[in-house]
Amino acid sequence: MPPNETPMSPKKRPISPHVAWFREAAPYINAHRERTFVVCIGGEMALQEGFAALLHDIAILQTLGVRLVLVHGARPQIEQRLRERGADMQYVHGLRLTDAVALQAVKEAAGALRAEIEALLSMGLPNTPMSGVRLRVSSGNYVTARPLGVRGGVDYQHTGEVRRVDTDGLRRPLQAGDLVLLPPLGYSPTGEIFNLSAEEVATEVAIALEADKLIFLSHTDALRDNRRRPLMQLTAQQAGDLLQGQRPLPEDLAAQLLCAIRASRAGVPRIHLVDRERDGALLMELYTREGAGTLVTGERYERLRQAHIEDVGGLLELIQPLEAEGILVRRSREQLELEIERFSVIERDGMILACAALYPFPEEGVAELACVAVHPDYRGAGRAETLVAHQEQQAAGMGIERVFVLTTRTAHWFRERGYEPGDMDALPIERRRMYNFQRNSKIFIKRLDPRKKPGRDAPPPRP
């Protein structure tokens, strides 16, 4: 080592991108453990070069503790077999008319694809994500179906719809740690086999299991706003408006949006449409703040948003009791009105449940996080964490490198969330001048990664 030099302290060494990603993913890993996800993949995926990689990513979810149901389609494989037989392919209103010849092709294609998926999920080759993993795959007659019958004068023959899902039967292998694999087939009590839509099977299974997520691997490029920006989040109502809009969507994407709306209104809290063309998109959607797809949720009755001038009264009601206790610095109505754009709030049915403010000092690369408050009736459900994470993301998006807080009562809360003790020299010059020595607030600082942009969704707190 050259003279007059000392080893770099751990704090000054650049953080490995792998370490940074793992730290970002950790809250999601914890939140998703022992949750039930239903994933739907079309038969088109099996024809793509990255199919094995996708299944390996699905296996990673399983090893991280997610309870998985995988539903696969087989449309291109069925069509290939029908072409080989010289048989007609008949579709009416987007549904295959399944005669006896087509049913035989459906059974062959579904059986062959199931075997291929099971083989890929059984791989344990070195230098692959499946190295050393023994993944059990279960399948069975969990879906009872009935015929579509005659509709509009058309007899759909062996094309059916889901009648019932054996939830008790499905939960047993899921609780045992198995991945459940379901083909686009259903069975009747009389022993008949019906050709089903994979999207419908996935949707009805997710509803019956009260799944935490329903995920469609889709071609999502058409999900863009009027300025051609990707749509990262939709409510069920917005998804319906999109389907009714002037710009037509691809048939398969429209069908998945319809399923997303049904699932959302039936109680599935989150439905994800993930780009099937993008390698690793499934993991990015589930384990990063930015995501890699479109999230469909129910109608929002509680939301995080920027505050506006009409919120001043609600903010005063929220923070004045904390000001009276000396926990927060007093703010007048006039001051709140002048600084309202600094605040973000969580609102439910017009009531302000929580707030936090961000005061940036961009010339010095720092920002102050202030006035973090939650209504006493709504504490303990992760709202403060959500607001703090949101403000940190906003700061990072501005290129801010450090966020600091001044607190008299909540030092341990901020320490547990990555804030380290600091001193007056760490504050921007303007903020030092305003420091209230009578309050004697403690200073805590958190270093941010300025490359991270504001995310779509903070990791959900576990109930």
N, C-alpha and C positions, 0 to 999 in steps of 0.2 A: 504494500500500500504506500503511495507517495506520502512524504512528510506533510504534516499539517492537515491531513484529511482524516475524517472519521467515517466509520461505516454508516450507510444510510439507515435511518430509523425505519421501522416497519411502516410508519404512517406516511413516509415520503416515497416509498416504493410504488411504482404503478401497479394497479390492481389488474390481475389477469381477467380477460373478458369472460372466461369460464367461471371464475369466482363471482364476478359481478352478475352474470346470468343466474347462477345458482342462488345467490342471495335474493334476486328479484323473484325467482320461481318459488322459493321456500314457502311464502304465505299461501300460495295457490296449492302447493303439494299438500299442506296441512288441511286446507279448506276442502279439497276434493277427496281426501281419504275416507273410505267407507261410504261414499256417495254413489248413487246408481246413475249411470249414463247409458243411454241407448244410442248407438251409432248406426247410421244407415249408409251403405255404400252401394252404388249402382254397379251392374255388371260391366259397364264401360271401364271401371277402374282396373278390372282384372286383365284388360288388354293393354294397359299402359306399362311403360318400362319401370315406373316407380311403385308398382303394386306391392312388391315384397317389402320395400321400405315403409310403405304405409302400414302394412300389417305389423311390422316391427315396432312402429310408433304406437299402434294400438296395444301391443304387448307391453310396452313401457308403461302405459296407463294402468294396466292390470298390475304390474309389479309395484307401482306407486300406491296401490291400495284402492283403486277405483273398482267398483262392481260394474262389470260391462256386459251388455247385451249387444251383439253385433248382428245386424240384419243385412243380408245381401240381396241385390237384384240379379237378374240374369237375362235381360232383354236381348243384348247382342248375341249371346250364346244360343238363346232359343231361336232367334232369326237365322243364325248360321245353320242350325240343324234343319230348319224348315226349308231353307234354300237347297240343302243337300238332298232333300226328299222331293224337291220340285213342288212343294205345297204352297198354297196361298197364305199370305200374311194379312189378316183382316183386323183393322182397328176401327172402332166406332166410338167417337167422343173421347179419344185418347186411351181407350181400353181395348185390350186384345180380345177378340172373339176366339175362345178356346174350344175347338172341336176335338174329336178323339185323336186325330193326328197331331194337332198342336199340343195336346196334353202330354202325349208321349215325349215330344221334344222338350216340354217344360220339365218333366221329371228327369230326363237324361241330363239336361243342362244344369239344373239345380243340384243334382247329385254329383256331377263332375266338378262343379265350382266349389261345392262344400268340401269335397276331398282335397282340392287344391289349396283352399284356405286353411284347412286343418294341417296340411303338410307344411305350409309356410309358417304357421304358428307353432309348429313342433320343432323348427330348426334350432339347433344348439351349436352352430358352427362358431369357432373362434373368430375374433375380430368382427363380430356382428352384435347388435343390441340384444340378441337372444342367447349370447354365450353364457352357458351355465344355468339357463332358466328352464324349468320344467313347467310348462303351462298346460293345464288341463282344459279341454274344450268339451262342452256338453251341448247336446242338441236333443230334440224330441218333438212330440206332437203337442206342443204347448198352445197352439192356436187352433181354435175351432172355427170353421167357416161355414157359410151358407151360399147358395148360388145367387148371382145377381138376378137370374131369371130373365123374363122378357120385359124389355124397356123400350118404349117407342116402337114397338113392333119387332124389335131385334132380340133374338134368343141368344144370350151370351154363353149358353151351354156350361162348360167347365170353368168359366171365369167366375170368381166368387168375391165375397167380402168378409171381413172379420166379424164373427158373431160373438166370440168370447175368448178371453185370455186366461190361461191357468196360472194365476198369480202365485198361488201357494207352490205349485210345481216349479215355477221359475225361481222363486226366492231360495229354495233349498240349495241348488248348485251355486247361486250367487253368494250365499252366506258361507258356503264351503270353499270359496275362492276360485270357482271355475269361471271361465268365460263362456257365456251361452251364445251359441251360433244358431241363427234362425234363417231358413230359406224363405222365398216368397211363395210358400205353400200353406194351405190350411186343410183341415180334415173334418169330415162330418161324422156325427154319431152313427151313420149308416155305412161308414167305411169309404165314402167318396173322397177324392182328392180334388182340390180347387186351386187354380192359378190366381194368386193374389198380387196386388201392388206392394212392392217392398216398402214404399213410403207409408202406405196405410198400415202395414204390419208394425213398422217401427213406431208410428204415432200411437196406435192403440195399445201397444205394449208399454210405451212410456206413460200413457195415461193410467193404465191398469196398475202398474208398479209404483205410481206416484214418483216417477223418476225425477232426479234433480236437473238433468239435462237431456235434451234430445238433439242429436247432432246429425246434420246431413252433409255428406261430402258432395259438393255441387260445383257447377260452373257459375261462379258468382260475378263475373265481369259485368253483367247487365245491371247489377244492383248499384246504381250510381244516381246522384242527384242531378239537378238541372245544370250544374257547373261541372259535371263529369267526375265529381269526387266520389270515392267509394262510400257507400252507406254503411257505417259501422254499427248503427243501432236503430231499431225500429220498434215501436209499440205494435200490438196486434192491429190496432185501428189504422196506423200508418201503413202497415203491410197490406191491409185491405184496400186502402186508398191507392196504393201502388198498383195493385192488380186491376183496379178499375180505371187507371190512368190511360192517357192516350197512347203512351209508348208500350207496345206489346212486349211481353217477356217470353223467353224460350219456354216451350211447353213443360219440360221437366222442372225448370226453376219455378214456374207458376204453380205446378202441382205441389212442390215442396213448401212454397209460401202458404198455400191453402192448408197444408198439414200443420205448419207452424202456428197459424192462427187458431186452428182447432185445438191443438195441444195447449197453447197458451190459455185459451178460454176454458179449457177443462182442468187447469191447475198446474200444468208443467211450468215451472217458473222461468226457465231459460231454454231457448231453442237457438242453436247456432247453425248458420249456413257457412261452410268452410270451403275455400277454393280447392278443388280436387287437383288442379294443375300445379299447385305450388308445393314443392317438397318441404315437408316439415310443418305445413300450415296447421295441422291439427294440434301439435304441441305448442306452437306459437299462440294459437287461439286460446288455449286453456291455461298456459303458464307464463304469459307476459301481459303487461298492462295494456299494450297497444292492441293485442289481438291480431287476428289475420283473417277475419271474416265478418259476417253480419250477425248481430245478436238481436233476436226477437223476444220481447218480454210482454207481460201483461200490461194493462192500463195502469199507468203510474199514479198512485195515490200519495206516494212519498218520493221526493226527488231532490237532488242536489243541484243548485243553480247559483248564478251570480245574483247578489242582492240588487234591488232597485228602490227608488225613493219611497214607494208605497210600503216598504218593509220597515221603515224607521220605527213606527209605533210598536210593531211586534218585536223588534230588536231591543227596544227600551224595556219592554216587559220581561224579556229574557235575561238581560244583563244587569238590570238595576238591583235585584236581590244579591247578586254576587258583588256588585260594587259596594253595597251597604256592609257586606262582610269583610271588605278590604281585599277580596280575592282579585278583582279586576280594577283597573284604573277608571275613574269616573269619566264618562263621556256625555256631553250635553246633546240635546236634540240637534242643535245647530251643527255641532261637530260631526255627528253621525250623518247628517244630510250632506255635509261637505265631503265626507270620506266614504260614502256608501259604495262607491265602485271598488273599494278595497275589500269588501266583505263577500263571502260566499255563505249560503244558508242551506239547511235542509228543511224542506217545507212538507207538511202533510195537510191536505184539505184546507189550505190557506193559513195554517198555523205554523209559525217559525219554531222548529224544535231544537235547532242547533245553529251555531254560527262560528266563523273564524275569519280573521282579517290578515291580509298580507301587504306589508309596506316595503316595496323594493327600494334599494339604494344602488341602482345599476352601475354608477361610476366606480363603485367599490366592490361590485360583484357579490353583494350580500342583500338579504331581505329579512325583515322582522315578521315573525308569526305572532299574532296578538289576538286578544279577545276570543279565545277558544272557550265556548260555553255550550252546555247542553241542558235542556229543560229537565228539572229533577225527576219528572215522571217518565222520562225516556232515556235515562242513563243506563249504561251497562250493556248496550246492544251494538257497540262498535261505531256509533255515529261520530264521536270525536276522532277516532282513528281514521275514518273515512274522510272527514274534512281536512285533517292534518295532511294526509297523503295527497289529497287533491291540491292543497295549497303548495305542497312541496313540488308536485308535478308542474304546477303553473310556474313556480319559480325556476325550475330547471329549464322549462321551455323558453324563459327569458334569457337564458345563459347565466343565471345566478349560480354561484358556486357554493355559497354557504347560507344557511338559514339560522337565525338566532331567536331565542325567546327569553323574556324576563319574567320570572315567576317567584311568588312568595310561598305558595302552598302546594304546587304540583311538581316539585322537582323530580320525585321518583317516577312519576308517570312519563315525563319526557325522557328521563334516563333510560327507561325500559324501551323506548322507541328510537334509540340511536343518538340521542343528544348528549354531548359531553360538556362538562363544566368549562366555562371560559372566564375571561376577565374583561375589564373595561377596554383594554387595548384592542380587543377583537371587534368592538363596536365601531360603526362608521362615526366620523367626527361629529356630524349633525346630531346623531342619537346620543353621543356622550354628553353633549350640552344639555339635553333634555332629561338626563338620568335623574331620578328622584331619590336622593340619598336617604330621605326619611323612610321611604318604603323598603330600602335596602334589598331590592329584588336580586335574586341569583340569576346568573347568566349561563345559558346553555346553548351550544352550537352544534349543528349537524352539517356535515359536508355532503353536497349533492353531486350527482353526475350530470353535468350540463348537456350531455348528448341526449339525455332522455327527454322526450317530448311528452306533453300532457296525455295521459292514457284515457281509454274509454271507460274503464271500469276498475274501481278499487277492489282488492280481494275481499270477498264477503266474509263477515264475521261468522264464526260457527255458532249455531243456536245453543 
